[in-house]
Amino acid sequence: MAITSLGFIGLLVVPALDHRFAWSHMPPAAALAGDGLVLLGWLAIFFVFKENTFTSATIELAPDHRVVSTGPYALVRHPMYAGGLVMLAGMPIALGSWWGLLVLVAMTPALLWRLFDEESFLARNLPGYREYQDRVRYRLIPRVW
């Protein structure tokens, strides 16, 4: 999470430097598309929190924790990560920075590492999670991965 936290800071700092030194030349329509990605990612995360009251920034189990397999969880096993990646991809674009996307590329391995760690933890500790993995085959992108 430390790497990811640095990445979040980088998603703001690199576009600011990009703007200051005019590294990127982005049409206004691309920046508006970035705004759309931020909104789309935010909505996905909103629906995750609405569907899953166990959602937490910490990988842990609540006393009454159960597998949630409805709503966005019926499509992919990690819809909050999926929505977060869409939102994070939109941020540097919305700020007019193509270079800011490199920060997302750099932090994606850390996010994927956390995703694998979370899946391993849940498979070991949450009854029914292995069956859920068999039912919902895709982690982030329906019909792809």
C-alpha positions in Angstrom: 0.0 0.0 0.0 3.0 2.3 0.5 3.8 2.0 -3.2 0.2 2.6 -4.1 0.0 5.7 -1.8 3.1 7.1 -3.5 1.4 6.4 -6.8 -1.7 8.4 -5.8 0.6 11.3 -5.0 2.4 10.9 -8.3 -1.0 10.9 -10.2 -1.3 14.5 -9.0 2.3 15.7 -9.0 3.3 14.4 -12.4 0.3 16.1 -14.2 1.1 19.3 -12.3 4.7 19.2 -13.5 3.5 18.3 -16.9 1.2 21.3 -17.0 4.0 23.6 -15.6 6.6 22.5 -18.2 4.1 21.8 -21.1 5.3 18.2 -21.7 1.9 17.0 -23.0 -0.3 18.5 -25.7 -3.8 17.1 -25.1 -6.9 18.3 -26.9 -9.7 19.5 -24.6 -11.9 16.6 -25.7 -9.4 14.1 -24.3 -9.5 15.9 -20.9 -13.3 15.7 -21.0 -13.0 12.0 -21.7 -10.7 11.7 -18.7 -13.4 13.4 -16.6 -15.8 10.8 -17.9 -13.4 8.0 -16.8 -13.1 9.5 -13.3 -16.9 9.6 -13.1 -17.3 6.1 -14.4 -14.8 4.7 -11.9 -16.3 6.7 -9.1 -19.7 5.3 -9.9 -18.3 1.7 -10.0 -16.8 2.2 -6.5 -20.0 3.7 -5.2 -22.0 0.6 -6.4 -19.4 -1.6 -4.7 -19.8 0.1 -1.4 -23.6 0.0 -1.8 -23.5 -3.8 -2.5 -20.8 -4.9 -0.1 -20.9 -3.6 3.5 -17.7 -5.6 4.2 -15.6 -3.4 1.9 -12.5 -2.2 3.6 -9.1 -0.7 2.8 -7.6 -3.4 5.1 -7.7 -7.0 4.1 -9.6 -8.5 7.0 -12.7 -10.5 7.9 -15.6 -9.1 10.0 -17.2 -11.5 12.5 -20.3 -11.9 10.3 -18.4 -11.7 7.0 -19.9 -13.6 4.0 -19.2 -13.9 0.3 -21.0 -11.2 -1.7 -21.7 -12.4 -5.2 -24.4 -10.0 -6.4 -24.3 -6.7 -8.2 -20.9 -5.9 -9.6 -19.5 -8.9 -7.8 -21.5 -11.1 -10.1 -19.4 -9.8 -13.0 -15.9 -9.7 -11.5 -14.3 -10.7 -8.2 -12.7 -7.3 -7.6 -15.0 -4.6 -8.9 -13.6 -1.9 -6.6 -10.1 -2.5 -8.1 -11.6 -2.4 -11.6 -13.5 0.8 -10.9 -10.4 2.3 -9.1 -8.2 1.6 -12.1 -10.7 3.3 -14.4 -10.8 6.3 -12.1 -7.0 6.4 -11.7 -6.6 6.2 -15.5 -8.9 9.1 -15.9 -7.2 11.4 -13.4 -4.1 12.3 -15.4 -6.0 12.5 -18.6 -8.6 14.8 -16.9 -5.6 16.9 -15.8 -4.3 17.1 -19.4 -1.2 14.8 -18.9 -0.3 11.9 -21.0 2.9 11.5 -18.8 0.7 11.0 -15.8 -0.4 7.7 -17.2 3.1 6.4 -16.6 2.5 6.7 -12.9 -0.5 4.4 -13.2 1.6 1.9 -15.2 4.2 2.0 -12.5 1.7 1.5 -9.6 -0.3 -1.2 -11.4 2.0 -4.1 -10.3 1.5 -3.1 -6.6 -2.2 -3.0 -7.1 -2.2 -6.5 -8.7 0.1 -7.8 -5.9 -2.5 -6.6 -3.4 -5.3 -8.2 -5.4 -3.5 -11.6 -5.5 -2.8 -11.3 -1.7 -6.4 -10.5 -1.0 -7.6 -13.5 -3.1 -5.2 -15.8 -1.3 -6.4 -14.5 2.1 -10.1 -14.8 1.3 -9.7 -18.3 -0.2 -8.0 -19.5 3.0 -10.2 -17.7 5.5 -13.7 -17.0 4.1 -16.0 -20.0 3.7 -17.5 -20.1 0.2 -14.9 -17.9 -1.4 -13.3 -20.8 -3.4 -16.7 -21.7 -4.8 -17.2 -18.0 -5.7 -13.9 -18.1 -7.5 -15.2 -21.0 -9.6 -18.5 -19.3 -10.4 -17.0 -15.8 -11.1 -14.0 -16.5 -13.3 -12.8 -13.0 -14.0 -10.9 -10.8 -11.6 -11.1 -7.3 -13.1 -12.4 -7.3 -16.7 -15.5 -9.4 -17.6 -14.7 -12.1 -20.2 -11.0 -11.1 -20.3 -9.3 -11.5 -16.9 
